[in-house]
Amino acid sequence: MGKVKQGSECSVDGCNEKAMRSFALTKVREALQSEGVVFQDERSRRAYLCQKHYKLFKKQTKKDKKIDKWRYST
Ligand SMILES: [Zn+2]
């Protein structure tokens, strides 16, 4: 986890949004592969995520840990 230098772009293929956060690529890829997300550089060690993909990543990692019963009950 860490802050991203200004000017960095999201590592997701086809996404040109400004990156907000960076993570280990393996971690992010694991969480987002179920969403069909492909990264521009699979050999890179870091993945840079824009706000949209960061939210998606957070959603996925949360889902892995425990099922959010509030969401599924409505
Ligand atoms: Zn993105």
N, CA, C, O and the ligand as a Tripos MOL2 file, in Angstrom:
@<TRIPOS>MOLECULE
protein
  297   295    75     0     0
PROTEIN
NO_CHARGES

@<TRIPOS>ATOM
      1 N           0.8340   -1.1940    0.0000 N.3       1 MET1
      2 CA          0.0000    0.0000    0.0000 C.3       1 MET1
      3 C           0.8680    1.2440    0.0000 C.2       1 MET1
      4 O           1.9490    1.2580    0.5880 O.2       1 MET1
      5 N           0.4020    2.2620   -0.6460 N.am      2 GLY2
      6 CA          1.1790    3.4810   -0.6130 C.3       2 GLY2
      7 C           0.5770    4.5530   -1.4770 C.2       2 GLY2
      8 O          -0.3350    4.3100   -2.2690 O.2       2 GLY2
      9 N           1.0930    5.7140   -1.3130 N.am      3 LYS3
     10 CA          0.6280    6.8150   -2.1430 C.3       3 LYS3
     11 C           1.2600    6.7120   -3.5120 C.2       3 LYS3
     12 O           2.3030    6.0870   -3.7010 O.2       3 LYS3
     13 N           0.6080    7.3340   -4.4420 N.am      4 VAL4
     14 CA          1.0410    7.2410   -5.8240 C.3       4 VAL4
     15 C           1.5360    8.6080   -6.2860 C.2       4 VAL4
     16 O           0.9500    9.6450   -5.9750 O.2       4 VAL4
     17 N           2.6060    8.5740   -7.0180 N.am      5 LYS5
     18 CA          3.1310    9.8120   -7.5930 C.3       5 LYS5
     19 C           2.1020   10.4390   -8.5190 C.2       5 LYS5
     20 O           1.3430    9.7420   -9.1930 O.2       5 LYS5
     21 N           2.0890   11.7060   -8.5380 N.am      6 GLN6
     22 CA          1.1660   12.3940   -9.4430 C.3       6 GLN6
     23 C           1.4990   12.0590  -10.8810 C.2       6 GLN6
     24 O           2.6640   11.9810  -11.2730 O.2       6 GLN6
     25 N           0.4550   11.8640  -11.6510 N.am      7 GLY7
     26 CA          0.6700   11.5680  -13.0620 C.3       7 GLY7
     27 C           0.6110   10.0980  -13.3820 C.2       7 GLY7
     28 O           0.5680    9.7210  -14.5530 O.2       7 GLY7
     29 N           0.6080    9.2480  -12.3530 N.am      8 SER8
     30 CA          0.5050    7.8240  -12.6140 C.3       8 SER8
     31 C          -0.9090    7.4770  -13.0620 C.2       8 SER8
     32 O          -1.8930    8.0720  -12.6220 O.2       8 SER8
     33 N          -0.9730    6.4980  -13.9470 N.am      9 GLU9
     34 CA         -2.2820    6.0760  -14.4180 C.3       9 GLU9
     35 C          -2.6220    4.6930  -13.8950 C.2       9 GLU9
     36 O          -1.7460    3.9040  -13.5400 O.2       9 GLU9
     37 N          -3.9030    4.4250  -13.8570 N.am     10 CYS10
     38 CA         -4.4180    3.1380  -13.4290 C.3      10 CYS10
     39 C          -3.7930    2.0070  -14.2620 C.2      10 CYS10
     40 O          -3.6440    2.1320  -15.4770 O.2      10 CYS10
     41 N          -3.4350    0.9200  -13.6020 N.am     11 SER11
     42 CA         -2.7790   -0.1970  -14.2830 C.3      11 SER11
     43 C          -3.7360   -1.1160  -15.0100 C.2      11 SER11
     44 O          -3.3110   -2.0280  -15.7200 O.2      11 SER11
     45 N          -5.0130   -0.8840  -14.8390 N.am     12 VAL12
     46 CA         -5.9900   -1.7520  -15.4970 C.3      12 VAL12
     47 C          -6.0350   -1.4540  -16.9870 C.2      12 VAL12
     48 O          -6.0720   -0.3010  -17.4160 O.2      12 VAL12
     49 N          -6.0310   -2.5180  -17.7490 N.am     13 ASP13
     50 CA         -6.0430   -2.3930  -19.1980 C.3      13 ASP13
     51 C          -7.3000   -1.6650  -19.6570 C.2      13 ASP13
     52 O          -8.4110   -2.0440  -19.2860 O.2      13 ASP13
     53 N          -7.1300   -0.6390  -20.4460 N.am     14 GLY14
     54 CA         -8.2590    0.1060  -20.9740 C.3      14 GLY14
     55 C          -8.7300    1.2250  -20.0710 C.2      14 GLY14
     56 O          -9.6590    1.9550  -20.4170 O.2      14 GLY14
     57 N          -8.1050    1.3670  -18.9250 N.am     15 CYS15
     58 CA         -8.4860    2.4260  -17.9920 C.3      15 CYS15
     59 C          -7.4030    3.5070  -17.9760 C.2      15 CYS15
     60 O          -6.2280    3.2140  -17.7500 O.2      15 CYS15
     61 N          -7.7980    4.7300  -18.2110 N.am     16 ASN16
     62 CA         -6.8260    5.8270  -18.2490 C.3      16 ASN16
     63 C          -7.0130    6.8230  -17.1170 C.2      16 ASN16
     64 O          -6.5300    7.9540  -17.1720 O.2      16 ASN16
     65 N          -7.7150    6.3800  -16.1050 N.am     17 GLU17
     66 CA         -7.9440    7.2570  -14.9620 C.3      17 GLU17
     67 C          -6.6500    7.4560  -14.1750 C.2      17 GLU17
     68 O          -5.7150    6.6620  -14.2680 O.2      17 GLU17
     69 N          -6.6260    8.5200  -13.4110 N.am     18 LYS18
     70 CA         -5.4710    8.7840  -12.5610 C.3      18 LYS18
     71 C          -5.4280    7.7820  -11.4120 C.2      18 LYS18
     72 O          -6.4500    7.4830  -10.7940 O.2      18 LYS18
     73 N          -4.2450    7.2750  -11.1380 N.am     19 ALA19
     74 CA         -4.0930    6.3030  -10.0550 C.3      19 ALA19
     75 C          -4.1030    7.0100   -8.7100 C.2      19 ALA19
     76 O          -3.5730    8.1100   -8.5550 O.2      19 ALA19
     77 N          -4.7190    6.3480   -7.7480 N.am     20 MET20
     78 CA         -4.7660    6.8950   -6.3950 C.3      20 MET20
     79 C          -3.9050    6.1070   -5.4340 C.2      20 MET20
     80 O          -3.2520    6.6640   -4.5510 O.2      20 MET20
     81 N          -3.9160    4.7960   -5.6230 N.am     21 ARG21
     82 CA         -3.2290    3.9160   -4.6850 C.3      21 ARG21
     83 C          -2.4510    2.8740   -5.4620 C.2      21 ARG21
     84 O          -2.7610    2.5780   -6.6160 O.2      21 ARG21
     85 N          -1.4390    2.3240   -4.8170 N.am     22 SER22
     86 CA         -0.7150    1.2200   -5.4310 C.3      22 SER22
     87 C          -0.6600    0.0410   -4.4760 C.2      22 SER22
     88 O          -0.5770    0.2020   -3.2590 O.2      22 SER22
     89 N          -0.7080   -1.1380   -5.0570 N.am     23 PHE23
     90 CA         -0.6910   -2.3800   -4.2920 C.3      23 PHE23
     91 C           0.1990   -3.3810   -5.0110 C.2      23 PHE23
     92 O           0.6040   -3.1700   -6.1540 O.2      23 PHE23
     93 N           0.4960   -4.4760   -4.3170 N.am     24 ALA24
     94 CA          1.1930   -5.5680   -4.9850 C.3      24 ALA24
     95 C           0.2690   -6.1360   -6.0540 C.2      24 ALA24
     96 O          -0.8990   -6.4220   -5.7900 O.2      24 ALA24
     97 N           0.7930   -6.2930   -7.2410 N.am     25 LEU25
     98 CA         -0.0350   -6.7420   -8.3650 C.3      25 LEU25
     99 C          -0.7060   -8.0860   -8.0860 C.2      25 LEU25
    100 O          -1.8750   -8.2810   -8.4170 O.2      25 LEU25
    101 N           0.0330   -9.0010   -7.4820 N.am     26 THR26
    102 CA         -0.5260  -10.3330   -7.2300 C.3      26 THR26
    103 C          -1.7920  -10.2570   -6.3840 C.2      26 THR26
    104 O          -2.7630  -10.9740   -6.6240 O.2      26 THR26
    105 N          -1.7610   -9.3890   -5.4070 N.am     27 LYS27
    106 CA         -2.8850   -9.2140   -4.5050 C.3      27 LYS27
    107 C          -4.1110   -8.6530   -5.2390 C.2      27 LYS27
    108 O          -5.2330   -9.1370   -5.0890 O.2      27 LYS27
    109 N          -3.8510   -7.6360   -6.0170 N.am     28 VAL28
    110 CA         -4.9310   -6.9730   -6.7380 C.3      28 VAL28
    111 C          -5.4990   -7.8810   -7.8300 C.2      28 VAL28
    112 O          -6.7100   -7.9430   -8.0390 O.2      28 VAL28
    113 N          -4.6190   -8.5650   -8.5030 N.am     29 ARG29
    114 CA         -5.0460   -9.4310   -9.5930 C.3      29 ARG29
    115 C          -5.9450  -10.5500   -9.0720 C.2      29 ARG29
    116 O          -6.9590  -10.8960   -9.6780 O.2      29 ARG29
    117 N          -5.5500  -11.0940   -7.9520 N.am     30 GLU30
    118 CA         -6.3220  -12.1670   -7.3340 C.3      30 GLU30
    119 C          -7.7340  -11.7060   -6.9950 C.2      30 GLU30
    120 O          -8.7100  -12.4260   -7.2080 O.2      30 GLU30
    121 N          -7.8200  -10.4980   -6.4690 N.am     31 ALA31
    122 CA         -9.1130   -9.9630   -6.0510 C.3      31 ALA31
    123 C          -9.9830   -9.5610   -7.2380 C.2      31 ALA31
    124 O         -11.2070   -9.6770   -7.1860 O.2      31 ALA31
    125 N          -9.3510   -9.0920   -8.2940 N.am     32 LEU32
    126 CA        -10.1320   -8.5270   -9.3950 C.3      32 LEU32
    127 C         -10.3260   -9.4470  -10.5880 C.2      32 LEU32
    128 O         -11.0340   -9.0940  -11.5310 O.2      32 LEU32
    129 N          -9.7180  -10.6040  -10.5630 N.am     33 GLN33
    130 CA         -9.8480  -11.4660  -11.7470 C.3      33 GLN33
    131 C         -11.2870  -11.9450  -11.9350 C.2      33 GLN33
    132 O         -11.7170  -12.2060  -13.0590 O.2      33 GLN33
    133 N         -12.0250  -12.0600  -10.8370 N.am     34 SER34
    134 CA        -13.4230  -12.4790  -10.9410 C.3      34 SER34
    135 C         -14.2760  -11.3910  -11.5880 C.2      34 SER34
    136 O         -15.3820  -11.6590  -12.0580 O.2      34 SER34
    137 N         -13.7650  -10.1790  -11.6100 N.am     35 GLU35
    138 CA        -14.4720   -9.0690  -12.2420 C.3      35 GLU35
    139 C         -14.0750   -8.9250  -13.7110 C.2      35 GLU35
    140 O         -14.5720   -8.0510  -14.4220 O.2      35 GLU35
    141 N         -13.1840   -9.7880  -14.1420 N.am     36 GLY36
    142 CA        -12.7370   -9.7350  -15.5310 C.3      36 GLY36
    143 C         -11.7300   -8.6300  -15.7940 C.2      36 GLY36
    144 O         -11.5440   -8.2110  -16.9360 O.2      36 GLY36
    145 N         -11.0860   -8.1610  -14.7490 N.am     37 VAL37
    146 CA        -10.1160   -7.0800  -14.8970 C.3      37 VAL37
    147 C          -8.7760   -7.6210  -15.3850 C.2      37 VAL37
    148 O          -8.2550   -8.5970  -14.8470 O.2      37 VAL37
    149 N          -8.2350   -6.9830  -16.3970 N.am     38 VAL38
    150 CA         -6.9420   -7.3650  -16.9440 C.3      38 VAL38
    151 C          -5.9730   -6.2040  -16.7570 C.2      38 VAL38
    152 O          -6.3380   -5.0430  -16.9400 O.2      38 VAL38
    153 N          -4.7430   -6.5260  -16.3940 N.am     39 PHE39
    154 CA         -3.7550   -5.4780  -16.1840 C.3      39 PHE39
    155 C          -2.8550   -5.2960  -17.3890 C.2      39 PHE39
    156 O          -2.5420   -6.2410  -18.1130 O.2      39 PHE39
    157 N          -2.4510   -4.0590  -17.5800 N.am     40 GLN40
    158 CA         -1.6300   -3.7150  -18.7400 C.3      40 GLN40
    159 C          -0.2910   -4.4270  -18.7060 C.2      40 GLN40
    160 O           0.1780   -4.9380  -19.7240 O.2      40 GLN40
    161 N           0.3150   -4.4570  -17.5450 N.am     41 ASP41
    162 CA          1.6230   -5.0930  -17.4210 C.3      41 ASP41
    163 C           1.5830   -6.1570  -16.3290 C.2      41 ASP41
    164 O           1.7030   -5.8560  -15.1410 O.2      41 ASP41
    165 N           1.4150   -7.3800  -16.7460 N.am     42 GLU42
    166 CA          1.2890   -8.4950  -15.8050 C.3      42 GLU42
    167 C           2.6120   -8.7980  -15.1040 C.2      42 GLU42
    168 O           2.6240   -9.4810  -14.0800 O.2      42 GLU42
    169 N           3.7090   -8.3060  -15.6380 N.am     43 ARG43
    170 CA          5.0080   -8.6000  -15.0370 C.3      43 ARG43
    171 C           5.4120   -7.5470  -14.0160 C.2      43 ARG43
    172 O           6.3820   -7.7090  -13.2760 O.2      43 ARG43
    173 N           4.6550   -6.4800  -13.9980 N.am     44 SER44
    174 CA          4.9400   -5.4280  -13.0370 C.3      44 SER44
    175 C           4.6780   -5.9230  -11.6250 C.2      44 SER44
    176 O           3.7970   -6.7550  -11.4110 O.2      44 SER44
    177 N           5.4240   -5.4270  -10.6810 N.am     45 ARG45
    178 CA          5.2240   -5.8670   -9.2950 C.3      45 ARG45
    179 C           4.1710   -5.0400   -8.5960 C.2      45 ARG45
    180 O           3.5590   -5.4860   -7.6250 O.2      45 ARG45
    181 N           3.9630   -3.8380   -9.0890 N.am     46 ARG46
    182 CA          2.9860   -2.9520   -8.4740 C.3      46 ARG46
    183 C           1.8130   -2.7520   -9.4130 C.2      46 ARG46
    184 O           1.9630   -2.7180  -10.6340 O.2      46 ARG46
    185 N           0.6600   -2.6240   -8.8190 N.am     47 ALA47
    186 CA         -0.5210   -2.2730   -9.5890 C.3      47 ALA47
    187 C          -1.0180   -0.9270   -9.0880 C.2      47 ALA47
    188 O          -1.1270   -0.7040   -7.8820 O.2      47 ALA47
    189 N          -1.3100   -0.0550   -9.9980 N.am     48 TYR48
    190 CA         -1.8290    1.2620   -9.6390 C.3      48 TYR48
    191 C          -3.3170    1.2840   -9.9400 C.2      48 TYR48
    192 O          -3.7670    0.8880  -11.0160 O.2      48 TYR48
    193 N          -4.0570    1.7560   -8.9600 N.am     49 LEU49
    194 CA         -5.5080    1.7470   -9.1290 C.3      49 LEU49
    195 C          -6.0980    3.1480   -9.0350 C.2      49 LEU49
    196 O          -5.7180    3.9560   -8.1870 O.2      49 LEU49
    197 N          -7.0370    3.4030   -9.9350 N.am     50 CYS50
    198 CA         -7.8050    4.6440   -9.8630 C.3      50 CYS50
    199 C          -8.8800    4.4700   -8.7980 C.2      50 CYS50
    200 O          -9.0160    3.4000   -8.2060 O.2      50 CYS50
    201 N          -9.6230    5.5100   -8.5670 N.am     51 GLN51
    202 CA        -10.6550    5.4600   -7.5300 C.3      51 GLN51
    203 C         -11.6660    4.3530   -7.7960 C.2      51 GLN51
    204 O         -12.0540    3.6210   -6.8850 O.2      51 GLN51
    205 N         -12.0790    4.2400   -9.0180 N.am     52 LYS52
    206 CA        -13.0910    3.2560   -9.3910 C.3      52 LYS52
    207 C         -12.6010    1.8270   -9.1520 C.2      52 LYS52
    208 O         -13.3090    1.0060   -8.5700 O.2      52 LYS52
    209 N         -11.3940    1.5470   -9.6040 N.am     53 HIS53
    210 CA        -10.8700    0.1930   -9.4540 C.3      53 HIS53
    211 C         -10.4290   -0.0810   -8.0190 C.2      53 HIS53
    212 O         -10.4350   -1.2260   -7.5680 O.2      53 HIS53
    213 N         -10.0570    0.9510   -7.3240 N.am     54 TYR54
    214 CA         -9.7210    0.7850   -5.9120 C.3      54 TYR54
    215 C         -10.9590    0.3830   -5.1190 C.2      54 TYR54
    216 O         -10.9030   -0.4760   -4.2390 O.2      54 TYR54
    217 N         -12.0740    1.0210   -5.4480 N.am     55 LYS55
    218 CA        -13.3300    0.6770   -4.7880 C.3      55 LYS55
    219 C         -13.7170   -0.7660   -5.0800 C.2      55 LYS55
    220 O         -14.1650   -1.5010   -4.2000 O.2      55 LYS55
    221 N         -13.5370   -1.1450   -6.3190 N.am     56 LEU56
    222 CA        -13.8530   -2.5040   -6.7400 C.3      56 LEU56
    223 C         -12.9570   -3.5060   -5.9990 C.2      56 LEU56
    224 O         -13.4080   -4.5590   -5.5480 O.2      56 LEU56
    225 N         -11.7010   -3.1490   -5.8920 N.am     57 PHE57
    226 CA        -10.7450   -3.9900   -5.1870 C.3      57 PHE57
    227 C         -11.1240   -4.1350   -3.7120 C.2      57 PHE57
    228 O         -11.0790   -5.2300   -3.1510 O.2      57 PHE57
    229 N         -11.4850   -3.0500   -3.1170 N.am     58 LYS58
    230 CA        -11.9000   -3.0790   -1.7110 C.3      58 LYS58
    231 C         -13.1450   -3.9290   -1.5090 C.2      58 LYS58
    232 O         -13.2690   -4.6680   -0.5320 O.2      58 LYS58
    233 N         -14.0510   -3.8050   -2.4470 N.am     59 LYS59
    234 CA        -15.2930   -4.5730   -2.3900 C.3      59 LYS59
    235 C         -14.9890   -6.0720   -2.4560 C.2      59 LYS59
    236 O         -15.5640   -6.8710   -1.7180 O.2      59 LYS59
    237 N         -14.0860   -6.4250   -3.3430 N.am     60 GLN60
    238 CA        -13.7230   -7.8320   -3.5220 C.3      60 GLN60
    239 C         -12.9860   -8.3950   -2.3210 C.2      60 GLN60
    240 O         -13.2510   -9.5240   -1.9080 O.2      60 GLN60
    241 N         -12.0890   -7.6450   -1.7680 N.am     61 THR61
    242 CA        -11.3280   -8.1550   -0.6230 C.3      61 THR61
    243 C         -12.2240   -8.2870    0.5990 C.2      61 THR61
    244 O         -12.0390   -9.1820    1.4240 O.2      61 THR61
    245 N         -13.1800   -7.4050    0.7050 N.am     62 LYS62
    246 CA        -14.1350   -7.4680    1.8000 C.3      62 LYS62
    247 C         -14.9860   -8.7240    1.6860 C.2      62 LYS62
    248 O         -15.2640   -9.4030    2.6750 O.2      62 LYS62
    249 N         -15.3880   -9.0110    0.4690 N.am     63 LYS63
    250 CA        -16.2180  -10.1740    0.1930 C.3      63 LYS63
    251 C         -15.4840  -11.4690    0.5550 C.2      63 LYS63
    252 O         -16.0860  -12.4370    1.0180 O.2      63 LYS63
    253 N         -14.1790  -11.4570    0.3310 N.am     64 ASP64
    254 CA        -13.3780  -12.6420    0.6320 C.3      64 ASP64
    255 C         -13.3440  -12.9370    2.1280 C.2      64 ASP64
    256 O         -13.3980  -14.0930    2.5500 O.2      64 ASP64
    257 N         -13.2540  -11.8980    2.9010 N.am     65 LYS65
    258 CA        -13.1060  -12.0730    4.3390 C.3      65 LYS65
    259 C         -14.3960  -12.5600    4.9920 C.2      65 LYS65
    260 O         -14.4000  -13.5370    5.7410 O.2      65 LYS65
    261 N         -15.4670  -11.8760    4.7010 N.am     66 LYS66
    262 CA        -16.7460  -12.3050    5.2500 C.3      66 LYS66
    263 C         -17.8820  -11.7990    4.3650 C.2      66 LYS66
    264 O         -17.7930  -10.7360    3.7500 O.2      66 LYS66
    265 N         -18.9070  -12.5570    4.3210 N.am     67 ILE67
    266 CA        -20.0390  -12.1470    3.5200 C.3      67 ILE67
    267 C         -20.8260  -11.0720    4.2690 C.2      67 ILE67
    268 O         -21.1920  -11.2150    5.4360 O.2      67 ILE67
    269 N         -21.0590  -10.0070    3.5410 N.am     68 ASP68
    270 CA        -21.7830   -8.9040    4.1380 C.3      68 ASP68
    271 C         -23.2720   -9.2280    4.1610 C.2      68 ASP68
    272 O         -23.9630   -9.1460    3.1460 O.2      68 ASP68
    273 N         -23.7360   -9.5910    5.3310 N.am     69 LYS69
    274 CA        -25.1220  -10.0320    5.4460 C.3      69 LYS69
    275 C         -26.1140   -8.8920    5.2170 C.2      69 LYS69
    276 O         -27.2330   -9.1180    4.7550 O.2      69 LYS69
    277 N         -25.7090   -7.7040    5.5330 N.am     70 TRP70
    278 CA        -26.5980   -6.5560    5.3360 C.3      70 TRP70
    279 C         -26.9570   -6.4070    3.8700 C.2      70 TRP70
    280 O         -28.1040   -6.1310    3.5170 O.2      70 TRP70
    281 N         -25.9920   -6.5890    3.0540 N.am     71 ARG71
    282 CA        -26.2130   -6.3800    1.6280 C.3      71 ARG71
    283 C         -27.0980   -7.4640    1.0330 C.2      71 ARG71
    284 O         -27.9510   -7.1900    0.1880 O.2      71 ARG71
    285 N         -26.8930   -8.6820    1.4740 N.am     72 TYR72
    286 CA        -27.6080   -9.7950    0.8610 C.3      72 TYR72
    287 C         -29.0240   -9.9550    1.4150 C.2      72 TYR72
    288 O         -29.8430  -10.6710    0.8400 O.2      72 TYR72
    289 N         -29.3040   -9.2930    2.5210 N.am     73 SER73
    290 CA        -30.6240   -9.4390    3.1130 C.3      73 SER73
    291 C         -31.6420   -8.4830    2.4950 C.2      73 SER73
    292 O         -32.8490   -8.6460    2.6740 O.2      73 SER73
    293 N         -31.1480   -7.4990    1.7770 N.am     74 THR74
    294 CA        -32.0950   -6.5450    1.2020 C.3      74 THR74
    295 C         -32.3700   -6.8150   -0.2630 C.2      74 THR74
    296 O         -33.1480   -6.0950   -0.8880 O.2      74 THR74
    297 ZN         -8.9260    2.1810  -13.2720 Zn       75 ZN75
@<TRIPOS>BOND
     1     1     2 1
     2     2     3 1
     3     3     4 2
     4     3     5 am
     5     5     6 1
     6     6     7 1
     7     7     8 2
     8     7     9 am
     9     9    10 1
    10    10    11 1
    11    11    12 2
    12    11    13 am
    13    13    14 1
    14    14    15 1
    15    15    16 2
    16    15    17 am
    17    17    18 1
    18    18    19 1
    19    19    20 2
    20    19    21 am
    21    21    22 1
    22    22    23 1
    23    23    24 2
    24    23    25 am
    25    25    26 1
    26    26    27 1
    27    27    28 2
    28    27    29 am
    29    29    30 1
    30    30    31 1
    31    31    32 2
    32    31    33 am
    33    33    34 1
    34    34    35 1
    35    35    36 2
    36    35    37 am
    37    37    38 1
    38    38    39 1
    39    39    40 2
    40    39    41 am
    41    41    42 1
    42    42    43 1
    43    43    44 2
    44    43    45 am
    45    45    46 1
    46    46    47 1
    47    47    48 2
    48    47    49 am
    49    49    50 1
    50    50    51 1
    51    51    52 2
    52    51    53 am
    53    53    54 1
    54    54    55 1
    55    55    56 2
    56    55    57 am
    57    57    58 1
    58    58    59 1
    59    59    60 2
    60    59    61 am
    61    61    62 1
    62    62    63 1
    63    63    64 2
    64    63    65 am
    65    65    66 1
    66    66    67 1
    67    67    68 2
    68    67    69 am
    69    69    70 1
    70    70    71 1
    71    71    72 2
    72    71    73 am
    73    73    74 1
    74    74    75 1
    75    75    76 2
    76    75    77 am
    77    77    78 1
    78    78    79 1
    79    79    80 2
    80    79    81 am
    81    81    82 1
    82    82    83 1
    83    83    84 2
    84    83    85 am
    85    85    86 1
    86    86    87 1
    87    87    88 2
    88    87    89 am
    89    89    90 1
    90    90    91 1
    91    91    92 2
    92    91    93 am
    93    93    94 1
    94    94    95 1
    95    95    96 2
    96    95    97 am
    97    97    98 1
    98    98    99 1
    99    99   100 2
   100    99   101 am
   101   101   102 1
   102   102   103 1
   103   103   104 2
   104   103   105 am
   105   105   106 1
   106   106   107 1
   107   107   108 2
   108   107   109 am
   109   109   110 1
   110   110   111 1
   111   111   112 2
   112   111   113 am
   113   113   114 1
   114   114   115 1
   115   115   116 2
   116   115   117 am
   117   117   118 1
   118   118   119 1
   119   119   120 2
   120   119   121 am
   121   121   122 1
   122   122   123 1
   123   123   124 2
   124   123   125 am
   125   125   126 1
   126   126   127 1
   127   127   128 2
   128   127   129 am
   129   129   130 1
   130   130   131 1
   131   131   132 2
   132   131   133 am
   133   133   134 1
   134   134   135 1
   135   135   136 2
   136   135   137 am
   137   137   138 1
   138   138   139 1
   139   139   140 2
   140   139   141 am
   141   141   142 1
   142   142   143 1
   143   143   144 2
   144   143   145 am
   145   145   146 1
   146   146   147 1
   147   147   148 2
   148   147   149 am
   149   149   150 1
   150   150   151 1
   151   151   152 2
   152   151   153 am
   153   153   154 1
   154   154   155 1
   155   155   156 2
   156   155   157 am
   157   157   158 1
   158   158   159 1
   159   159   160 2
   160   159   161 am
   161   161   162 1
   162   162   163 1
   163   163   164 2
   164   163   165 am
   165   165   166 1
   166   166   167 1
   167   167   168 2
   168   167   169 am
   169   169   170 1
   170   170   171 1
   171   171   172 2
   172   171   173 am
   173   173   174 1
   174   174   175 1
   175   175   176 2
   176   175   177 am
   177   177   178 1
   178   178   179 1
   179   179   180 2
   180   179   181 am
   181   181   182 1
   182   182   183 1
   183   183   184 2
   184   183   185 am
   185   185   186 1
   186   186   187 1
   187   187   188 2
   188   187   189 am
   189   189   190 1
   190   190   191 1
   191   191   192 2
   192   191   193 am
   193   193   194 1
   194   194   195 1
   195   195   196 2
   196   195   197 am
   197   197   198 1
   198   198   199 1
   199   199   200 2
   200   199   201 am
   201   201   202 1
   202   202   203 1
   203   203   204 2
   204   203   205 am
   205   205   206 1
   206   206   207 1
   207   207   208 2
   208   207   209 am
   209   209   210 1
   210   210   211 1
   211   211   212 2
   212   211   213 am
   213   213   214 1
   214   214   215 1
   215   215   216 2
   216   215   217 am
   217   217   218 1
   218   218   219 1
   219   219   220 2
   220   219   221 am
   221   221   222 1
   222   222   223 1
   223   223   224 2
   224   223   225 am
   225   225   226 1
   226   226   227 1
   227   227   228 2
   228   227   229 am
   229   229   230 1
   230   230   231 1
   231   231   232 2
   232   231   233 am
   233   233   234 1
   234   234   235 1
   235   235   236 2
   236   235   237 am
   237   237   238 1
   238   238   239 1
   239   239   240 2
   240   239   241 am
   241   241   242 1
   242   242   243 1
   243   243   244 2
   244   243   245 am
   245   245   246 1
   246   246   247 1
   247   247   248 2
   248   247   249 am
   249   249   250 1
   250   250   251 1
   251   251   252 2
   252   251   253 am
   253   253   254 1
   254   254   255 1
   255   255   256 2
   256   255   257 am
   257   257   258 1
   258   258   259 1
   259   259   260 2
   260   259   261 am
   261   261   262 1
   262   262   263 1
   263   263   264 2
   264   263   265 am
   265   265   266 1
   266   266   267 1
   267   267   268 2
   268   267   269 am
   269   269   270 1
   270   270   271 1
   271   271   272 2
   272   271   273 am
   273   273   274 1
   274   274   275 1
   275   275   276 2
   276   275   277 am
   277   277   278 1
   278   278   279 1
   279   279   280 2
   280   279   281 am
   281   281   282 1
   282   282   283 1
   283   283   284 2
   284   283   285 am
   285   285   286 1
   286   286   287 1
   287   287   288 2
   288   287   289 am
   289   289   290 1
   290   290   291 1
   291   291   292 2
   292   291   293 am
   293   293   294 1
   294   294   295 1
   295   295   296 2
@<TRIPOS>SUBSTRUCTURE
     1 MET1         2 RESIDUE 1 A MET
     2 GLY2         6 RESIDUE 1 A GLY
     3 LYS3        10 RESIDUE 1 A LYS
     4 VAL4        14 RESIDUE 1 A VAL
     5 LYS5        18 RESIDUE 1 A LYS
     6 GLN6        22 RESIDUE 1 A GLN
     7 GLY7        26 RESIDUE 1 A GLY
     8 SER8        30 RESIDUE 1 A SER
     9 GLU9        34 RESIDUE 1 A GLU
    10 CYS10       38 RESIDUE 1 A CYS
    11 SER11       42 RESIDUE 1 A SER
    12 VAL12       46 RESIDUE 1 A VAL
    13 ASP13       50 RESIDUE 1 A ASP
    14 GLY14       54 RESIDUE 1 A GLY
    15 CYS15       58 RESIDUE 1 A CYS
    16 ASN16       62 RESIDUE 1 A ASN
    17 GLU17       66 RESIDUE 1 A GLU
    18 LYS18       70 RESIDUE 1 A LYS
    19 ALA19       74 RESIDUE 1 A ALA
    20 MET20       78 RESIDUE 1 A MET
    21 ARG21       82 RESIDUE 1 A ARG
    22 SER22       86 RESIDUE 1 A SER
    23 PHE23       90 RESIDUE 1 A PHE
    24 ALA24       94 RESIDUE 1 A ALA
    25 LEU25       98 RESIDUE 1 A LEU
    26 THR26      102 RESIDUE 1 A THR
    27 LYS27      106 RESIDUE 1 A LYS
    28 VAL28      110 RESIDUE 1 A VAL
    29 ARG29      114 RESIDUE 1 A ARG
    30 GLU30      118 RESIDUE 1 A GLU
    31 ALA31      122 RESIDUE 1 A ALA
    32 LEU32      126 RESIDUE 1 A LEU
    33 GLN33      130 RESIDUE 1 A GLN
    34 SER34      134 RESIDUE 1 A SER
    35 GLU35      138 RESIDUE 1 A GLU
    36 GLY36      142 RESIDUE 1 A GLY
    37 VAL37      146 RESIDUE 1 A VAL
    38 VAL38      150 RESIDUE 1 A VAL
    39 PHE39      154 RESIDUE 1 A PHE
    40 GLN40      158 RESIDUE 1 A GLN
    41 ASP41      162 RESIDUE 1 A ASP
    42 GLU42      166 RESIDUE 1 A GLU
    43 ARG43      170 RESIDUE 1 A ARG
    44 SER44      174 RESIDUE 1 A SER
    45 ARG45      178 RESIDUE 1 A ARG
    46 ARG46      182 RESIDUE 1 A ARG
    47 ALA47      186 RESIDUE 1 A ALA
    48 TYR48      190 RESIDUE 1 A TYR
    49 LEU49      194 RESIDUE 1 A LEU
    50 CYS50      198 RESIDUE 1 A CYS
    51 GLN51      202 RESIDUE 1 A GLN
    52 LYS52      206 RESIDUE 1 A LYS
    53 HIS53      210 RESIDUE 1 A HIS
    54 TYR54      214 RESIDUE 1 A TYR
    55 LYS55      218 RESIDUE 1 A LYS
    56 LEU56      222 RESIDUE 1 A LEU
    57 PHE57      226 RESIDUE 1 A PHE
    58 LYS58      230 RESIDUE 1 A LYS
    59 LYS59      234 RESIDUE 1 A LYS
    60 GLN60      238 RESIDUE 1 A GLN
    61 THR61      242 RESIDUE 1 A THR
    62 LYS62      246 RESIDUE 1 A LYS
    63 LYS63      250 RESIDUE 1 A LYS
    64 ASP64      254 RESIDUE 1 A ASP
    65 LYS65      258 RESIDUE 1 A LYS
    66 LYS66      262 RESIDUE 1 A LYS
    67 ILE67      266 RESIDUE 1 A ILE
    68 ASP68      270 RESIDUE 1 A ASP
    69 LYS69      274 RESIDUE 1 A LYS
    70 TRP70      278 RESIDUE 1 A TRP
    71 ARG71      282 RESIDUE 1 A ARG
    72 TYR72      286 RESIDUE 1 A TYR
    73 SER73      290 RESIDUE 1 A SER
    74 THR74      294 RESIDUE 1 A THR
    75 ZN75       297 GROUP 0 **** ****
